[in-house]
């Protein structure tokens, strides 16, 4: 445990943040879940609008579905299969209400 705490302090120093803000996860799926839910629940009264794509990994889509049930607005942008890109008209037609967690 001391090694984890020492590592957390070292990473925090490199990122210029407090050790309490550094979270280690077991992998990408857990990190995605933690980040999405953490941002949603930390937002306070501000409205939540998450923009993602229809082809995201389940570690993004499942938390997004959960957060929709909690009141978040989620926009799932289509992806142009031949070009593997997001059509710009999809982005332009999706109103964004940004919020900062700082």
C-alpha positions as CSV (number, residue, x, y, z in Angstrom):
1,X,0.0,0.0,0.0
2,X,2.9,2.4,0.7
3,X,4.1,1.9,-2.8
4,X,0.7,2.9,-4.3
5,X,0.6,6.0,-2.1
6,X,4.1,6.9,-3.0
7,X,3.3,6.4,-6.7
8,X,0.1,8.5,-6.3
9,X,2.1,11.4,-4.8
10,X,4.7,11.2,-7.5
11,X,2.1,11.2,-10.3
12,X,0.3,14.1,-8.6
13,X,3.6,16.1,-8.5
14,X,4.1,15.5,-12.2
15,X,0.6,16.6,-13.0
16,X,0.6,19.5,-10.5
17,X,-2.5,18.2,-8.7
18,X,-3.2,16.8,-5.3
19,X,-2.7,13.1,-4.6
20,X,-6.4,12.8,-3.8
21,X,-7.1,13.7,-7.5
22,X,-5.1,10.7,-8.8
23,X,-7.0,7.5,-9.3
24,X,-5.5,4.3,-10.4
25,X,-7.8,1.8,-12.2
26,X,-7.3,-1.8,-13.3
27,X,-7.8,-0.9,-17.0
28,X,-9.5,1.1,-19.7
29,X,-13.1,-0.1,-19.1
30,X,-13.0,0.8,-15.4
31,X,-11.4,4.2,-16.2
32,X,-14.0,5.0,-18.8
33,X,-16.8,4.1,-16.4
34,X,-15.2,6.1,-13.6
35,X,-14.6,9.2,-15.7
36,X,-18.1,9.4,-17.2
37,X,-19.9,8.8,-14.0
38,X,-17.5,10.9,-12.0
39,X,-18.0,13.9,-14.3
40,X,-21.7,13.5,-14.3
41,X,-22.1,13.3,-10.5
42,X,-19.6,16.1,-9.9
43,X,-21.4,18.6,-12.2
44,X,-23.8,19.8,-9.5
45,X,-26.9,21.5,-10.9
46,X,-25.4,22.1,-14.4
47,X,-27.1,20.2,-17.2
48,X,-25.2,17.2,-18.6
49,X,-24.8,16.6,-22.3
50,X,-22.5,13.8,-23.3
51,X,-21.6,13.4,-27.0
52,X,-20.2,10.1,-28.2
53,X,-20.4,7.9,-31.3
54,X,-22.7,5.0,-32.0
55,X,-19.7,2.6,-32.4
56,X,-18.0,3.3,-29.0
57,X,-16.8,0.5,-26.8
58,X,-19.4,-0.9,-24.4
59,X,-17.3,0.6,-21.6
60,X,-18.5,4.0,-22.9
61,X,-22.0,3.1,-24.2
62,X,-23.2,1.2,-21.1
63,X,-22.4,4.1,-18.7
64,X,-23.9,6.5,-21.1
65,X,-27.2,4.5,-21.1
66,X,-27.1,4.5,-17.3
67,X,-26.5,8.2,-17.2
68,X,-29.4,8.8,-19.5
69,X,-31.6,7.1,-17.0
70,X,-30.1,9.5,-14.4
71,X,-31.1,12.5,-16.5
72,X,-28.1,13.2,-18.7
73,X,-28.7,14.0,-22.4
74,X,-26.6,11.8,-24.6
75,X,-26.1,12.4,-28.3
76,X,-24.9,9.3,-30.2
77,X,-23.3,10.6,-33.4
78,X,-23.4,8.3,-36.5
79,X,-20.1,7.2,-38.1
80,X,-19.6,7.2,-41.9
81,X,-18.5,3.5,-42.3
82,X,-16.5,3.8,-45.5
83,X,-14.4,6.7,-44.2
84,X,-14.6,5.8,-40.5
85,X,-15.3,9.4,-39.7
86,X,-18.0,11.4,-38.1
87,X,-20.0,13.5,-40.6
88,X,-19.5,17.2,-39.7
89,X,-23.2,17.9,-40.1
90,X,-23.9,15.5,-37.2
91,X,-21.6,17.5,-35.0
92,X,-23.1,20.9,-36.2
93,X,-26.6,19.7,-35.5
94,X,-25.8,18.6,-32.0
95,X,-26.2,21.5,-29.5
96,X,-23.4,21.4,-27.0
97,X,-23.7,22.8,-23.5
98,X,-20.1,22.5,-22.1
99,X,-19.4,22.5,-18.4
100,X,-16.1,22.6,-16.5
101,X,-15.4,20.5,-13.5
102,X,-12.7,23.0,-12.3
